[in-house]
Amino acid sequence: MVIRKSVFLFSIIWLSTGLTSSALSEETPDKNGISNILYGGRIGLLDHDVNGLWSGSRAEGGFDVNAEIVFKKPGFILWRGSILPNLGVTVNNQGDTSTLYGGFIWEFVSKAGVFFNTGLGLAVHNGELETNDDQNKALGSRVLFRVPLEIGATFGTRHRISILFAHISNAYLADPNEGLDVLGVRYGFQF
């Protein structure tokens, strides 16, 4: 059931990104004002609960389908980069922890099209708060902090490919605080 939902969500996002990209080609003016609101959309496949990174050990398995929207407004320039709000979702294919998140990213894009972003936000999850099961993470709180790091390249002026790492945890504000890391590849489209 979770796999079907993940594939359905991934398909909807992929199709909507493709339809939007053809509708907003560089030759056609933006009649709906979408490019005044949205900075970009991103979809990807992420390894779930990666071992040996910030959270330390792996307990959960599978992969996550990830989708994210980055907004232009309210945004501002800081240290040669842009601060932009984002909203996203990760859905685990095995029914382990999935998240809905939002926050802000700081993104720097070089003249060559290489980009780097990091940020801070909050994530709401459906995982375990406390557990003695070795197959689940004990995350301690329903609302967690989310810290992403992403590096990638832009091609064709609007398309991107990147590697994303993201960590969620309660920052020791609740007990337990096992945390959870994801790592994977994403495709992005710039509006």
N, C-alpha and C positions, 0 to 999 in steps of 0.2 A: 504494500500500500504506500509506504513512504517512498519507495523507488519510483512508483508511478507518479506520485505527486511531484517528486524532484524532476523527473523527465518532463512532465507537463509544464512546470514552472520554467525550466530551462528553455523549452520550446517556445513558450509565449514570449519570453524576454528576447530570445534570438530573433523571432519573427518580427517583433515590434521594433527592434533595433534595425533590422534590415529594411522594414517598411519606412521607418523614419529617415534612414540614410538615403534611400532613393527619393523620398519626398523632399528632402532638404539638400539636394545636390548644390554644388557651388554655383551653377548657372541659374538656379531658381531663387527668387527672393523668399525670405522667410515671412510668409503671410500670417502665420499663427503666432509669431513672437516666441517660439520655442527656444531659439538660440539666445534670446534675451534672458531666459530663465534658467535653462539647463546648460551646464558646462560640458557634461559627458555622461555616457552610460557604460557600465562595465559588467562583463559576465565571465565566470571562470570555474575551474575545477580545482579544488584544494584538498590536500591530504589532511585528514582530520586527526587532531590530537597527536602531533608529531613528537616523537621521542627525542630527548637530549637538547631541547631548545630552552626557552625561558621557563616554562612550567616544569621542566625536568623529566618526567616520565610519562609514558603512554599507558592509558587504561582503556580508552574507547577506540573504535575502529572505523573503517570505511573511508568514504570521501564526502566532501561537501560540494554542492552546487551553490555558487555565489552570484548574486546580482546586486548592483549598486548604481545609484543615481547621484551625480555630483551637481550641485546647483551653483550658479554664478552669484546669486544674491541671497542674503547679504554677504558680500565678499570684499576683501580689501588686500592691498599690497603690504608685505612685510618681509624685510631682508631679501629682496630680489625675487621673492616668491609670492604666491597668492594664498590667502586663507579662504577656504571654500567649505560650505556645509555639505554633508553627505547623508544619505539614507541607504541602508542595504539589508540583505537577508542572506543567511547561509542555512541550507537544509541538508542534513546528514542522510545519506542513503540507507543507513542501517537502523535508523530510529534513535540514534544516540543524540547528543546535545545539538540542537539547532538554535540559531540566534536571529533576532531582529535588532538592528543597531542604527545609531545616528550620532553625529558629532561634527567635528571640523577637521579638515586636513590642511596642511601647509604643503604647497606643491611648487617645486622649482623646475622649469623647463629650459634646457640649454638651447643655444642657437642651432645646434645640430639635431635637435629633436629628442635628445635623451632627457628623461624626466625622473625625478625622485619626489616621493611624498611621504609624509608621516603625519600623525595626528593624534587626537584624543577624542574619545566619545564614550557613550554608554551603550550597553547591550542588554537586552532582556532575553532570557534563554528558557528552554524547557527541560534542562538537565536536572540532575540530582543536587539538592542542597547539602545533604548528609547521606552517606551510604557506607556500608561495610563490604559492598560488592566490589571485587577487584576489576570488574569489567565496566565500571562507571567512575566518573570524576565526581568528587564532593566539592562543589563550587561555593558553598556557604551562603550565598545571597542570590536572590532572583535577578537583581540588577547588578551588572558588573561593569568595570571600566574596560575599554577596548583601545588598544594601541596598535595601529597598522604601520608597516614599513613597506614601500613599494618602489621598484625601480624598473624602468622599461624604456622603450623607444617608440617614437612616432613615425609612421610611414604613410605616404600618400596624403599628407596634411591632416587627415581626420582619423586615421586608424592607429591603434596602439596595441602593443603586445608587452606584457610585463610579468614580473615575478612578485607575488604578494606574500608577506608574512604578517600575521595578526595574532595578538595575544589578548586573551580576556581573563580577568581575575577580579577579586574584590579588594585588592591592594591591602590585605591584612586588616580590613575594617570589619570582617566577620570571620568566624572560625567554623569549619576549615577553609583553607584557601589554596586548593591544588592548582587552579588555573588551567587553561587550555590553549594550545597553539595550533594554528593552521598554516600551511605553506603550499603554494601552488601557482598556476599560470592563469592569467586573465587576458581577455581581449577587450579593448575599449574603443568607443566611437566618440569623437569630439563633435559637438554641435556648432 
